[in-house]
Amino acid sequence: MLIGAGERKDGLHYFRNKLRIKAHKVTRTGSLELWHARLGHPSFKITKMVPTVDDRKGSDILNKACDICHRAKHTRESFPISDSKASTLFELIHCDLWGPYRTPSSCGCYYFLTVVDDFSRATWVYLLVDKKEVPQTLENFFAMIDRQFNKRVKIVRSDNGSEFTCMKNYFLAHG
């Protein structure tokens, strides 16, 4: 199917503006979930207004939350703006865990941990199968910083998720 025609002139491509736009008719009905996704996740009440929507299972779907809609509507209280900025490498690092994701990565991981140095903005990303791997991954990160840069991480800033608060004893033991 030809979607456009043109010519090359002085190293640039110029397309002729004679495109014919054709509307295609939908001949099959689609499920309520399918049309909900196709239309950009409007409310199911709006989706049911589309004539080609098969809503025989509509009441079941209306009670089922769409994962994408749930994530998009999720709000979180933002962190207060901080005046503390690092003046040297690894004086302050920011850690955050993302996940779990429905679809695993190619290596089977459902989470990823980000570590950002406040001073340099250098970022490390670690793929994790389970969030229980966070403490060991951070301990390995601290050891790597000590060996490769001869520095010690002084402050760790996180969202105080359980994956970070469980490291309290480690932080007390290592200053």
Secondary structure by P-SEA (a helix, b strand, c coil): cccbbbbbcccbbbbbcbbbbbbbbbcccccaaaaaaaacccccccccccccccccaaaaaaacccaaaaaaaccccccccccccccccccbbbbbbbccccccccccccbbbbbbcccccbbbbbbbccccaaaaaaaaaaaaaaaaccccccccccccccccccaaaaaaaac
